[in-house]
Amino acid sequence: MVSNTRLYGAAIGVVSGGYSLWSASTGAMGTGGWLMLVLGAVVLVHGVLLLTEYADPLGDASGPLMIAYAVLMLLNQALLGSGTMDGMSGGMDGGMGGGMQGGMAGPTAGMGWDAGMAALAVLMLLSGVIMTQDDSPDGEM
């Protein structure tokens, strides 16, 4: 029987990984897009594995792995939001109808950060922390 903790971790992994894959496939594939594509695939597979007997060999590593995935996703979102990835160095027409000329930096610029991805990454981080804190012998909460 799959524990509630593993079910929760699997749900977060599958949704975060799937959203990451979808998100990466809808934009230009710069550095951030490729990172999200690869990371999304890894997270999705990890989430599915948590629903199988193959999760047992992962043992106590699942929680820290989820934390690591979340940190990478949040770091990627921070870099996208700051405009330092994917060639976002400014010079884009940033206003409605061209009213604002020049580089528009921050979360609203071009392929900037994705609030949905950031929220899922925070949930994955919390899931990883919960998975590392689960001390019950059968994993039930």
C-alpha positions in Angstrom: 0.0 0.0 0.0 1.3 3.5 -0.9 1.5 5.8 2.1 -0.3 9.2 2.2 3.1 10.9 2.2 4.1 9.1 -1.0 0.8 9.9 -2.6 1.2 13.6 -1.8 4.7 13.6 -3.1 3.7 11.7 -6.3 0.8 14.2 -6.9 3.2 17.2 -6.6 5.8 15.5 -8.7 3.5 14.5 -11.5 1.7 17.9 -11.7 5.0 20.0 -11.3 6.8 17.8 -13.9 3.9 17.9 -16.3 3.5 21.6 -16.0 7.2 22.1 -16.4 7.2 20.0 -19.6 4.2 21.9 -21.0 5.6 25.3 -20.0 9.0 24.5 -21.7 7.3 23.3 -24.9 5.3 26.6 -25.3 8.1 29.1 -25.4 11.4 29.6 -27.2 13.9 27.0 -26.0 16.6 29.1 -24.4 18.7 27.9 -21.5 15.8 28.2 -19.0 13.5 26.3 -21.3 15.9 23.4 -21.8 16.5 23.3 -18.0 12.7 23.2 -17.4 12.3 20.5 -20.0 14.9 18.2 -18.6 14.0 18.9 -15.0 10.3 18.4 -15.7 10.9 15.0 -17.2 13.0 13.9 -14.2 10.4 15.2 -11.7 7.5 13.6 -13.6 9.3 10.2 -13.6 10.1 10.6 -9.9 6.4 11.3 -9.2 5.3 8.3 -11.1 7.9 6.1 -9.4 6.6 7.1 -6.0 3.4 5.3 -6.9 5.2 2.0 -7.6 7.3 -0.5 -5.7 10.3 1.1 -7.3 10.0 3.9 -4.8 11.3 1.6 -2.0 14.9 1.6 -3.3 14.8 5.5 -3.3 13.9 5.3 0.4 14.8 8.4 2.3 16.4 10.1 -0.8 13.0 11.1 -2.2 12.5 14.1 0.1 15.9 15.6 -0.5 15.5 15.0 -4.2 12.2 16.8 -4.2 13.9 19.7 -2.3 16.7 19.8 -4.9 14.3 19.8 -7.8 12.3 22.7 -6.2 15.4 24.7 -5.6 16.5 24.3 -9.2 13.0 25.3 -10.4 12.9 28.4 -8.1 16.4 29.4 -9.1 15.5 29.1 -12.8 12.4 31.2 -12.2 14.4 33.8 -10.4 16.9 34.0 -13.2 14.1 34.2 -15.8 12.5 37.0 -13.8 15.7 38.9 -13.5 16.2 38.8 -17.3 19.6 37.1 -17.1 18.6 34.0 -19.0 17.5 33.4 -22.5 19.2 36.4 -23.9 16.9 38.9 -22.2 19.3 41.8 -21.9 16.9 44.5 -22.6 16.1 46.4 -25.8 12.7 44.9 -26.2 9.6 46.9 -26.9 7.9 46.6 -23.6 4.8 48.8 -23.6 1.3 48.3 -24.8 1.3 49.5 -28.4 4.9 50.5 -28.1 4.4 53.3 -25.7 7.4 52.3 -23.5 10.7 52.0 -25.4 13.7 50.2 -24.0 14.3 47.1 -22.0 11.6 46.0 -19.6 13.2 43.9 -16.9 11.6 41.8 -14.3 8.7 39.3 -14.1 6.8 40.9 -17.0 9.5 40.9 -19.6 9.2 38.5 -22.6 9.9 35.0 -21.4 10.0 36.1 -17.8 9.1 34.1 -14.7 6.0 32.0 -14.4 4.0 32.5 -11.2 2.4 29.1 -11.6 5.7 27.3 -11.9 7.1 29.2 -8.9 4.0 28.2 -6.9 4.4 24.6 -7.9 8.1 24.7 -7.0 7.2 26.0 -3.5 4.7 23.2 -3.1 7.3 20.7 -4.2 9.8 22.2 -1.7 7.2 21.8 1.1 6.5 18.3 -0.1 10.2 17.5 0.1 10.4 18.9 3.6 7.4 16.9 4.7 8.9 13.7 3.2 12.1 14.2 5.1 10.3 14.9 8.3 8.0 11.8 8.2 9.3 9.6 11.0 6.4 7.1 11.2 7.4 3.5 10.4 4.8 3.0 7.7 5.0 6.5 6.2 1.4 7.4 7.1 0.7 10.8 8.5 
